[in-house]
């Protein structure tokens, strides 16, 4: 599977997981939208910047995946 397609699949799975966390009350709608925006800007950020921004918008919940 081409790398771009694999990345898109991973993004969809991650967004779906975040949506479920929002439905469970673990993420606010604002946090969810922040994560979606961050994923849209993924190619603009290096790994460290992405992880820092993800921690900021998700109140550290992203540490569970890191």
PDB file of N, CA, C and O in Angstrom:
ATOM      1  N   UNK A   1       0.857  -1.176   0.000  1.00  0.00           N
ATOM      2  CA  UNK A   1       0.000   0.000   0.000  1.00  0.00           C
ATOM      3  C   UNK A   1       0.904   1.240   0.000  1.00  0.00           C
ATOM      4  O   UNK A   1       1.827   1.322   0.810  1.00  0.00           O
ATOM      5  N   UNK A   2       0.655   2.196  -0.887  1.00  0.00           N
ATOM      6  CA  UNK A   2       1.475   3.410  -0.917  1.00  0.00           C
ATOM      7  C   UNK A   2       1.426   4.154   0.425  1.00  0.00           C
ATOM      8  O   UNK A   2       0.419   4.125   1.132  1.00  0.00           O
ATOM      9  N   UNK A   3       2.521   4.809   0.750  1.00  0.00           N
ATOM     10  CA  UNK A   3       2.661   5.493   2.027  1.00  0.00           C
ATOM     11  C   UNK A   3       1.580   6.552   2.246  1.00  0.00           C
ATOM     12  O   UNK A   3       1.044   6.658   3.349  1.00  0.00           O
ATOM     13  N   UNK A   4       1.251   7.334   1.223  1.00  0.00           N
ATOM     14  CA  UNK A   4       0.218   8.368   1.364  1.00  0.00           C
ATOM     15  C   UNK A   4      -1.126   7.757   1.737  1.00  0.00           C
ATOM     16  O   UNK A   4      -1.854   8.298   2.569  1.00  0.00           O
ATOM     17  N   UNK A   5      -1.442   6.650   1.127  1.00  0.00           N
ATOM     18  CA  UNK A   5      -2.715   5.988   1.410  1.00  0.00           C
ATOM     19  C   UNK A   5      -2.734   5.427   2.830  1.00  0.00           C
ATOM     20  O   UNK A   5      -3.756   5.483   3.513  1.00  0.00           O
ATOM     21  N   UNK A   6      -1.605   4.892   3.263  1.00  0.00           N
ATOM     22  CA  UNK A   6      -1.487   4.369   4.625  1.00  0.00           C
ATOM     23  C   UNK A   6      -1.622   5.506   5.640  1.00  0.00           C
ATOM     24  O   UNK A   6      -2.263   5.334   6.677  1.00  0.00           O
ATOM     25  N   UNK A   7      -1.030   6.648   5.354  1.00  0.00           N
ATOM     26  CA  UNK A   7      -1.142   7.812   6.229  1.00  0.00           C
ATOM     27  C   UNK A   7      -2.590   8.284   6.312  1.00  0.00           C
ATOM     28  O   UNK A   7      -3.082   8.595   7.397  1.00  0.00           O
ATOM     29  N   UNK A   8      -3.267   8.338   5.177  1.00  0.00           N
ATOM     30  CA  UNK A   8      -4.677   8.743   5.174  1.00  0.00           C
ATOM     31  C   UNK A   8      -5.524   7.783   6.010  1.00  0.00           C
ATOM     32  O   UNK A   8      -6.408   8.213   6.751  1.00  0.00           O
ATOM     33  N   UNK A   9      -5.254   6.510   5.892  1.00  0.00           N
ATOM     34  CA  UNK A   9      -5.992   5.505   6.660  1.00  0.00           C
ATOM     35  C   UNK A   9      -5.743   5.702   8.157  1.00  0.00           C
ATOM     36  O   UNK A   9      -6.670   5.607   8.961  1.00  0.00           O
ATOM     37  N   UNK A  10      -4.507   5.973   8.524  1.00  0.00           N
ATOM     38  CA  UNK A  10      -4.155   6.203   9.924  1.00  0.00           C
ATOM     39  C   UNK A  10      -4.843   7.453  10.459  1.00  0.00           C
ATOM     40  O   UNK A  10      -5.336   7.459  11.588  1.00  0.00           O
ATOM     41  N   UNK A  11      -4.878   8.507   9.657  1.00  0.00           N
ATOM     42  CA  UNK A  11      -5.563   9.738  10.066  1.00  0.00           C
ATOM     43  C   UNK A  11      -7.043   9.485  10.329  1.00  0.00           C
ATOM     44  O   UNK A  11      -7.586   9.960  11.326  1.00  0.00           O
ATOM     45  N   UNK A  12      -7.691   8.744   9.447  1.00  0.00           N
ATOM     46  CA  UNK A  12      -9.120   8.443   9.609  1.00  0.00           C
ATOM     47  C   UNK A  12      -9.348   7.650  10.897  1.00  0.00           C
ATOM     48  O   UNK A  12     -10.275   7.948  11.651  1.00  0.00           O
ATOM     49  N   UNK A  13      -8.521   6.658  11.150  1.00  0.00           N
ATOM     50  CA  UNK A  13      -8.657   5.858  12.368  1.00  0.00           C
ATOM     51  C   UNK A  13      -8.434   6.717  13.608  1.00  0.00           C
ATOM     52  O   UNK A  13      -9.149   6.574  14.600  1.00  0.00           O
ATOM     53  N   UNK A  14      -7.453   7.603  13.559  1.00  0.00           N
ATOM     54  CA  UNK A  14      -7.153   8.469  14.693  1.00  0.00           C
ATOM     55  C   UNK A  14      -8.301   9.444  14.946  1.00  0.00           C
ATOM     56  O   UNK A  14      -8.700   9.651  16.092  1.00  0.00           O
ATOM     57  N   UNK A  15      -8.828  10.037  13.887  1.00  0.00           N
ATOM     58  CA  UNK A  15      -9.947  10.967  14.028  1.00  0.00           C
ATOM     59  C   UNK A  15     -11.170  10.235  14.575  1.00  0.00           C
ATOM     60  O   UNK A  15     -11.891  10.774  15.416  1.00  0.00           O
ATOM     61  N   UNK A  16     -11.406   9.021  14.107  1.00  0.00           N
ATOM     62  CA  UNK A  16     -12.540   8.245  14.603  1.00  0.00           C
ATOM     63  C   UNK A  16     -12.372   7.932  16.090  1.00  0.00           C
ATOM     64  O   UNK A  16     -13.337   8.006  16.850  1.00  0.00           O
ATOM     65  N   UNK A  17     -11.171   7.590  16.503  1.00  0.00           N
ATOM     66  CA  UNK A  17     -10.896   7.333  17.912  1.00  0.00           C
ATOM     67  C   UNK A  17     -11.130   8.586  18.741  1.00  0.00           C
ATOM     68  O   UNK A  17     -11.714   8.515  19.823  1.00  0.00           O
ATOM     69  N   UNK A  18     -10.679   9.730  18.245  1.00  0.00           N
ATOM     70  CA  UNK A  18     -10.889  10.988  18.959  1.00  0.00           C
ATOM     71  C   UNK A  18     -12.373  11.337  19.030  1.00  0.00           C
ATOM     72  O   UNK A  18     -12.837  11.866  20.040  1.00  0.00           O
ATOM     73  N   UNK A  19     -13.112  11.048  17.978  1.00  0.00           N
ATOM     74  CA  UNK A  19     -14.558  11.294  17.991  1.00  0.00           C
ATOM     75  C   UNK A  19     -15.224  10.450  19.077  1.00  0.00           C
ATOM     76  O   UNK A  19     -16.105  10.925  19.793  1.00  0.00           O
ATOM     77  N   UNK A  20     -14.793   9.202  19.187  1.00  0.00           N
ATOM     78  CA  UNK A  20     -15.350   8.333  20.235  1.00  0.00           C
ATOM     79  C   UNK A  20     -14.997   8.863  21.621  1.00  0.00           C
ATOM     80  O   UNK A  20     -15.831   8.841  22.527  1.00  0.00           O
ATOM     81  N   UNK A  21     -13.767   9.338  21.790  1.00  0.00           N
ATOM     82  CA  UNK A  21     -13.375   9.923  23.070  1.00  0.00           C
ATOM     83  C   UNK A  21     -14.216  11.151  23.392  1.00  0.00           C
ATOM     84  O   UNK A  21     -14.561  11.381  24.551  1.00  0.00           O
ATOM     85  N   UNK A  22     -14.547  11.936  22.380  1.00  0.00           N
ATOM     86  CA  UNK A  22     -15.408  13.094  22.579  1.00  0.00           C
ATOM     87  C   UNK A  22     -16.796  12.636  23.018  1.00  0.00           C
ATOM     88  O   UNK A  22     -17.378  13.212  23.936  1.00  0.00           O
ATOM     89  N   UNK A  23     -17.324  11.608  22.371  1.00  0.00           N
ATOM     90  CA  UNK A  23     -18.638  11.093  22.733  1.00  0.00           C
ATOM     91  C   UNK A  23     -18.671  10.548  24.163  1.00  0.00           C
ATOM     92  O   UNK A  23     -19.704  10.601  24.830  1.00  0.00           O
ATOM     93  N   UNK A  24     -17.543  10.028  24.623  1.00  0.00           N
ATOM     94  CA  UNK A  24     -17.439   9.501  25.981  1.00  0.00           C
ATOM     95  C   UNK A  24     -17.147  10.596  27.008  1.00  0.00           C
ATOM     96  O   UNK A  24     -17.122  10.339  28.212  1.00  0.00           O
ATOM     97  N   UNK A  25     -16.929  11.810  26.523  1.00  0.00           N
ATOM     98  CA  UNK A  25     -16.645  12.922  27.424  1.00  0.00           C
ATOM     99  C   UNK A  25     -15.181  13.054  27.809  1.00  0.00           C
ATOM    100  O   UNK A  25     -14.840  13.846  28.688  1.00  0.00           O
ATOM    101  N   UNK A  26     -14.312  12.285  27.160  1.00  0.00           N
ATOM    102  CA  UNK A  26     -12.879  12.356  27.458  1.00  0.00           C
ATOM    103  C   UNK A  26     -12.196  13.514  26.729  1.00  0.00           C
ATOM    104  O   UNK A  26     -11.147  13.991  27.162  1.00  0.00           O
ATOM    105  N   UNK A  27     -12.786  13.959  25.632  1.00  0.00           N
ATOM    106  CA  UNK A  27     -12.314  15.118  24.877  1.00  0.00           C
ATOM    107  C   UNK A  27     -13.491  16.060  24.692  1.00  0.00           C
ATOM    108  O   UNK A  27     -14.623  15.622  24.485  1.00  0.00           O
ATOM    109  N   UNK A  28     -13.218  17.354  24.768  1.00  0.00           N
ATOM    110  CA  UNK A  28     -14.274  18.324  24.471  1.00  0.00           C
ATOM    111  C   UNK A  28     -14.372  18.488  22.954  1.00  0.00           C
ATOM    112  O   UNK A  28     -13.485  18.067  22.212  1.00  0.00           O
ATOM    113  N   UNK A  29     -15.455  19.102  22.513  1.00  0.00           N
ATOM    114  CA  UNK A  29     -15.596  19.361  21.082  1.00  0.00           C
ATOM    115  C   UNK A  29     -14.460  20.272  20.593  1.00  0.00           C
ATOM    116  O   UNK A  29     -13.944  20.095  19.489  1.00  0.00           O
ATOM    117  N   UNK A  30     -14.086  21.233  21.415  1.00  0.00           N
ATOM    118  CA  UNK A  30     -12.987  22.142  21.060  1.00  0.00           C
ATOM    119  C   UNK A  30     -11.679  21.372  20.880  1.00  0.00           C
ATOM    120  O   UNK A  30     -10.930  21.626  19.936  1.00  0.00           O
ATOM    121  N   UNK A  31     -11.408  20.438  21.780  1.00  0.00           N
ATOM    122  CA  UNK A  31     -10.200  19.622  21.663  1.00  0.00           C
ATOM    123  C   UNK A  31     -10.250  18.754  20.409  1.00  0.00           C
ATOM    124  O   UNK A  31      -9.259  18.633  19.689  1.00  0.00           O
ATOM    125  N   UNK A  32     -11.401  18.157  20.157  1.00  0.00           N
ATOM    126  CA  UNK A  32     -11.575  17.321  18.969  1.00  0.00           C
ATOM    127  C   UNK A  32     -11.316  18.132  17.699  1.00  0.00           C
ATOM    128  O   UNK A  32     -10.590  17.691  16.808  1.00  0.00           O
ATOM    129  N   UNK A  33     -11.913  19.311  17.626  1.00  0.00           N
ATOM    130  CA  UNK A  33     -11.711  20.151  16.445  1.00  0.00           C
ATOM    131  C   UNK A  33     -10.260  20.604  16.327  1.00  0.00           C
ATOM    132  O   UNK A  33      -9.736  20.729  15.220  1.00  0.00           O
ATOM    133  N   UNK A  34      -9.610  20.850  17.461  1.00  0.00           N
ATOM    134  CA  UNK A  34      -8.189  21.210  17.445  1.00  0.00           C
ATOM    135  C   UNK A  34      -7.333  20.090  16.899  1.00  0.00           C
ATOM    136  O   UNK A  34      -6.389  20.332  16.147  1.00  0.00           O
ATOM    137  N   UNK A  35      -7.658  18.862  17.275  1.00  0.00           N
ATOM    138  CA  UNK A  35      -6.916  17.699  16.771  1.00  0.00           C
ATOM    139  C   UNK A  35      -7.148  17.543  15.270  1.00  0.00           C
ATOM    140  O   UNK A  35      -6.211  17.270  14.520  1.00  0.00           O
ATOM    141  N   UNK A  36      -8.386  17.713  14.835  1.00  0.00           N
ATOM    142  CA  UNK A  36      -8.683  17.621  13.398  1.00  0.00           C
ATOM    143  C   UNK A  36      -7.910  18.680  12.617  1.00  0.00           C
ATOM    144  O   UNK A  36      -7.358  18.394  11.554  1.00  0.00           O
ATOM    145  N   UNK A  37      -7.871  19.900  13.144  1.00  0.00           N
ATOM    146  CA  UNK A  37      -7.114  20.968  12.498  1.00  0.00           C
ATOM    147  C   UNK A  37      -5.631  20.631  12.450  1.00  0.00           C
ATOM    148  O   UNK A  37      -4.969  20.849  11.435  1.00  0.00           O
ATOM    149  N   UNK A  38      -5.123  20.108  13.535  1.00  0.00           N
ATOM    150  CA  UNK A  38      -3.711  19.723  13.600  1.00  0.00           C
ATOM    151  C   UNK A  38      -3.388  18.662  12.549  1.00  0.00           C
ATOM    152  O   UNK A  38      -2.351  18.737  11.890  1.00  0.00           O
ATOM    153  N   UNK A  39      -4.255  17.693  12.393  1.00  0.00           N
ATOM    154  CA  UNK A  39      -4.021  16.657  11.383  1.00  0.00           C
ATOM    155  C   UNK A  39      -4.063  17.232   9.970  1.00  0.00           C
ATOM    156  O   UNK A  39      -3.353  16.757   9.084  1.00  0.00           O
ATOM    157  N   UNK A  40      -4.890  18.250   9.757  1.00  0.00           N
ATOM    158  CA  UNK A  40      -4.920  18.915   8.454  1.00  0.00           C
ATOM    159  C   UNK A  40      -3.602  19.620   8.153  1.00  0.00           C
ATOM    160  O   UNK A  40      -3.236  19.788   6.990  1.00  0.00           O
ATOM    161  N   UNK A  41      -2.891  20.032   9.201  1.00  0.00           N
ATOM    162  CA  UNK A  41      -1.624  20.758   9.040  1.00  0.00           C
ATOM    163  C   UNK A  41      -0.415  19.859   9.254  1.00  0.00           C
ATOM    164  O   UNK A  41       0.706  20.344   9.409  1.00  0.00           O
ATOM    165  N   UNK A  42      -0.639  18.563   9.261  1.00  0.00           N
ATOM    166  CA  UNK A  42       0.401  17.598   9.582  1.00  0.00           C
ATOM    167  C   UNK A  42       1.677  17.787   8.762  1.00  0.00           C
ATOM    168  O   UNK A  42       2.779  17.696   9.303  1.00  0.00           O
ATOM    169  N   UNK A  43       1.538  18.044   7.485  1.00  0.00           N
ATOM    170  CA  UNK A  43       2.726  18.158   6.627  1.00  0.00           C
ATOM    171  C   UNK A  43       3.494  19.459   6.853  1.00  0.00           C
ATOM    172  O   UNK A  43       4.587  19.623   6.311  1.00  0.00           O
ATOM    173  N   UNK A  44       2.951  20.378   7.634  1.00  0.00           N
ATOM    174  CA  UNK A  44       3.630  21.644   7.930  1.00  0.00           C
ATOM    175  C   UNK A  44       4.513  21.546   9.178  1.00  0.00           C
ATOM    176  O   UNK A  44       5.309  22.447   9.440  1.00  0.00           O
ATOM    177  N   UNK A  45       4.382  20.466   9.946  1.00  0.00           N
ATOM    178  CA  UNK A  45       5.040  20.355  11.247  1.00  0.00           C
ATOM    179  C   UNK A  45       6.045  19.222  11.274  1.00  0.00           C
ATOM    180  O   UNK A  45       5.847  18.181  10.648  1.00  0.00           O
ATOM    181  N   UNK A  46       7.141  19.442  12.016  1.00  0.00           N
ATOM    182  CA  UNK A  46       8.054  18.326  12.254  1.00  0.00           C
ATOM    183  C   UNK A  46       7.482  17.488  13.399  1.00  0.00           C
ATOM    184  O   UNK A  46       6.509  17.890  14.037  1.00  0.00           O
ATOM    185  N   UNK A  47       8.072  16.353  13.652  1.00  0.00           N
ATOM    186  CA  UNK A  47       7.546  15.405  14.631  1.00  0.00           C
ATOM    187  C   UNK A  47       7.409  16.027  16.017  1.00  0.00           C
ATOM    188  O   UNK A  47       6.374  15.869  16.665  1.00  0.00           O
ATOM    189  N   UNK A  48       8.437  16.731  16.478  1.00  0.00           N
ATOM    190  CA  UNK A  48       8.390  17.323  17.812  1.00  0.00           C
ATOM    191  C   UNK A  48       7.304  18.388  17.919  1.00  0.00           C
ATOM    192  O   UNK A  48       6.585  18.447  18.916  1.00  0.00           O
ATOM    193  N   UNK A  49       7.184  19.224  16.900  1.00  0.00           N
ATOM    194  CA  UNK A  49       6.144  20.263  16.905  1.00  0.00           C
ATOM    195  C   UNK A  49       4.759  19.638  16.902  1.00  0.00           C
ATOM    196  O   UNK A  49       3.863  20.099  17.610  1.00  0.00           O
ATOM    197  N   UNK A  50       4.581  18.589  16.107  1.00  0.00           N
ATOM    198  CA  UNK A  50       3.297  17.907  16.069  1.00  0.00           C
ATOM    199  C   UNK A  50       2.946  17.342  17.437  1.00  0.00           C
ATOM    200  O   UNK A  50       1.833  17.548  17.923  1.00  0.00           O
ATOM    201  N   UNK A  51       3.875  16.635  18.063  1.00  0.00           N
ATOM    202  CA  UNK A  51       3.608  16.036  19.369  1.00  0.00           C
ATOM    203  C   UNK A  51       3.324  17.100  20.419  1.00  0.00           C
ATOM    204  O   UNK A  51       2.442  16.912  21.256  1.00  0.00           O
ATOM    205  N   UNK A  52       4.049  18.208  20.393  1.00  0.00           N
ATOM    206  CA  UNK A  52       3.827  19.301  21.338  1.00  0.00           C
ATOM    207  C   UNK A  52       2.429  19.898  21.155  1.00  0.00           C
ATOM    208  O   UNK A  52       1.712  20.124  22.131  1.00  0.00           O
ATOM    209  N   UNK A  53       2.051  20.149  19.912  1.00  0.00           N
ATOM    210  CA  UNK A  53       0.729  20.706  19.624  1.00  0.00           C
ATOM    211  C   UNK A  53      -0.384  19.724  19.984  1.00  0.00           C
ATOM    212  O   UNK A  53      -1.425  20.128  20.501  1.00  0.00           O
ATOM    213  N   UNK A  54      -0.169  18.451  19.715  1.00  0.00           N
ATOM    214  CA  UNK A  54      -1.169  17.441  20.044  1.00  0.00           C
ATOM    215  C   UNK A  54      -1.379  17.379  21.556  1.00  0.00           C
ATOM    216  O   UNK A  54      -2.518  17.300  22.017  1.00  0.00           O
ATOM    217  N   UNK A  55      -0.298  17.413  22.329  1.00  0.00           N
ATOM    218  CA  UNK A  55      -0.430  17.423  23.789  1.00  0.00           C
ATOM    219  C   UNK A  55      -1.181  18.668  24.252  1.00  0.00           C
ATOM    220  O   UNK A  55      -2.001  18.598  25.168  1.00  0.00           O
ATOM    221  N   UNK A  56      -0.904  19.796  23.625  1.00  0.00           N
ATOM    222  CA  UNK A  56      -1.549  21.045  24.010  1.00  0.00           C
ATOM    223  C   UNK A  56      -3.054  20.991  23.758  1.00  0.00           C
ATOM    224  O   UNK A  56      -3.837  21.356  24.635  1.00  0.00           O
ATOM    225  N   UNK A  57      -3.467  20.543  22.582  1.00  0.00           N
ATOM    226  CA  UNK A  57      -4.895  20.567  22.247  1.00  0.00           C
ATOM    227  C   UNK A  57      -5.669  19.417  22.891  1.00  0.00           C
ATOM    228  O   UNK A  57      -6.895  19.477  22.980  1.00  0.00           O
ATOM    229  N   UNK A  58      -4.975  18.378  23.339  1.00  0.00           N
ATOM    230  CA  UNK A  58      -5.688  17.220  23.898  1.00  0.00           C
ATOM    231  C   UNK A  58      -5.461  17.052  25.398  1.00  0.00           C
ATOM    232  O   UNK A  58      -5.748  15.985  25.940  1.00  0.00           O
ATOM    233  N   UNK A  59      -4.966  18.054  26.067  1.00  0.00           N
ATOM    234  CA  UNK A  59      -4.727  18.005  27.519  1.00  0.00           C
ATOM    235  C   UNK A  59      -3.856  16.818  27.927  1.00  0.00           C
ATOM    236  O   UNK A  59      -4.041  16.266  29.012  1.00  0.00           O
ATOM    237  N   UNK A  60      -2.930  16.425  27.093  1.00  0.00           N
ATOM    238  CA  UNK A  60      -2.047  15.321  27.425  1.00  0.00           C
ATOM    239  C   UNK A  60      -2.590  13.935  27.136  1.00  0.00           C
ATOM    240  O   UNK A  60      -1.882  12.946  27.322  1.00  0.00           O
ATOM    241  N   UNK A  61      -3.838  13.843  26.684  1.00  0.00           N
ATOM    242  CA  UNK A  61      -4.408  12.535  26.363  1.00  0.00           C
ATOM    243  C   UNK A  61      -3.594  11.826  25.294  1.00  0.00           C
ATOM    244  O   UNK A  61      -3.600  10.597  25.217  1.00  0.00           O
ATOM    245  N   UNK A  62      -2.896  12.596  24.471  1.00  0.00           N
ATOM    246  CA  UNK A  62      -2.092  11.989  23.409  1.00  0.00           C
ATOM    247  C   UNK A  62      -0.930  11.198  23.960  1.00  0.00           C
ATOM    248  O   UNK A  62      -0.343  10.388  23.242  1.00  0.00           O
ATOM    249  N   UNK A  63      -0.574  11.414  25.238  1.00  0.00           N
ATOM    250  CA  UNK A  63       0.512  10.630  25.837  1.00  0.00           C
ATOM    251  C   UNK A  63       0.173   9.142  25.836  1.00  0.00           C
ATOM    252  O   UNK A  63       1.070   8.302  25.914  1.00  0.00           O
ATOM    253  N   UNK A  64      -1.098   8.814  25.749  1.00  0.00           N
ATOM    254  CA  UNK A  64      -1.504   7.416  25.708  1.00  0.00           C
ATOM    255  C   UNK A  64      -1.050   6.725  24.430  1.00  0.00           C
ATOM    256  O   UNK A  64      -0.893   5.504  24.404  1.00  0.00           O
ATOM    257  N   UNK A  65      -0.839   7.500  23.370  1.00  0.00           N
ATOM    258  CA  UNK A  65      -0.438   6.892  22.101  1.00  0.00           C
ATOM    259  C   UNK A  65       1.044   7.051  21.825  1.00  0.00           C
ATOM    260  O   UNK A  65       1.551   6.452  20.877  1.00  0.00           O
ATOM    261  N   UNK A  66       1.747   7.827  22.610  1.00  0.00           N
ATOM    262  CA  UNK A  66       3.153   8.143  22.376  1.00  0.00           C
ATOM    263  C   UNK A  66       4.113   7.182  22.947  1.00  0.00           C
ATOM    264  O   UNK A  66       5.322   7.359  22.805  1.00  0.00           O
TER     265      UNK A  66
END
